[in-house]
Amino acid sequence: MYFHVILFAFAEGVSASQADDALRALGGLRTRIPMIRAYHFGRNDADNPHNGRFSHCFVMAFDSKADRYAYQNHPLHLAFIRTRLDPMLADSAVLDFTDMDDTK
């Protein structure tokens, strides 16, 4: 399994509810982009003293890096990022990784 993780800091004036709605809509792409195997998102748990400036996160799962690459270049994803998500963001951080847990 290949995972795509993004942390988000939303721009000033973007409410938590608006951020939630945008990430919920992003997850809706999984019904239209078949490479997405799983999608989870949520707000940062503010009681952790190491939470940094990021308020939201999502994790997507793919069968392979190639599938993640196909998703990232999919026209629906590109349009969503350009028109819906990018205008709301102040910052983001991305981490992509292959599951190395061999205990399964």
C-alpha positions in Angstrom: 0.0 0.0 0.0 1.2 3.5 -0.8 0.1 6.5 1.3 -0.3 10.2 0.5 -0.4 12.4 3.6 -1.0 16.2 3.5 -1.1 18.6 6.5 -2.9 21.9 6.0 -2.7 25.3 7.5 -5.7 27.2 6.1 -5.6 31.0 5.4 -6.8 33.5 7.8 -10.6 33.9 7.5 -11.2 30.2 6.5 -13.3 28.6 9.2 -12.8 25.1 10.5 -16.1 24.2 9.0 -15.1 25.5 5.6 -11.9 23.6 5.8 -13.8 20.4 6.8 -16.2 20.9 3.8 -13.3 21.3 1.4 -11.6 18.1 2.6 -14.9 16.2 2.6 -15.4 17.2 -1.0 -11.8 16.2 -1.8 -12.6 12.7 -0.4 -15.6 12.6 -2.7 -13.2 12.3 -5.6 -12.7 8.7 -4.6 -16.0 7.9 -6.3 -14.7 9.4 -9.5 -11.0 8.6 -9.5 -10.7 4.8 -9.1 -7.0 4.8 -8.0 -8.0 6.1 -4.5 -8.4 3.0 -2.3 -9.1 4.8 1.0 -9.4 8.4 2.3 -9.5 9.7 5.8 -9.3 13.3 7.0 -9.7 15.3 10.2 -8.8 18.2 12.4 -5.6 18.3 14.4 -6.2 17.3 18.0 -5.3 20.6 19.6 -4.3 19.1 23.0 -1.0 17.7 21.6 1.8 20.2 22.4 3.6 19.3 19.2 0.7 20.0 16.8 2.5 22.9 15.1 0.6 25.3 12.8 -1.4 22.7 10.8 -5.1 22.4 11.6 -6.2 19.6 9.3 -4.8 16.5 7.6 -5.8 13.8 5.2 -4.4 10.4 4.3 -5.1 8.7 1.0 -4.2 5.1 0.2 -3.2 3.7 -3.2 -2.1 0.3 -4.4 1.1 1.8 -5.7 3.2 4.9 -6.3 2.1 4.8 -9.9 -1.5 5.0 -8.9 -0.8 8.0 -6.6 1.0 9.7 -9.6 -2.0 9.0 -11.8 -4.3 10.5 -9.2 -2.2 13.6 -8.8 -2.3 14.2 -12.6 -6.0 13.3 -13.0 -7.9 16.3 -14.4 -10.6 16.1 -11.7 -7.9 16.3 -9.0 -6.1 19.2 -10.7 -9.3 21.2 -11.1 -10.3 20.6 -7.5 -6.9 21.8 -6.2 -6.8 24.8 -8.5 -10.3 26.1 -7.9 -11.3 24.9 -4.4 -8.3 24.1 -2.2 -5.4 26.3 -3.2 -7.4 29.5 -2.7 -8.0 28.5 0.9 -4.5 27.5 2.0 -1.7 29.3 3.8 0.6 26.3 3.9 0.8 22.6 3.5 3.3 19.7 4.0 3.3 16.5 2.0 4.6 13.1 2.9 4.3 10.0 0.7 5.4 6.6 1.8 5.2 2.9 1.1 3.9 0.8 4.1 6.9 -1.0 5.5 5.0 -2.8 8.2 5.9 -6.5 7.6 3.9 -7.7 10.6 0.7 -8.0 8.6 
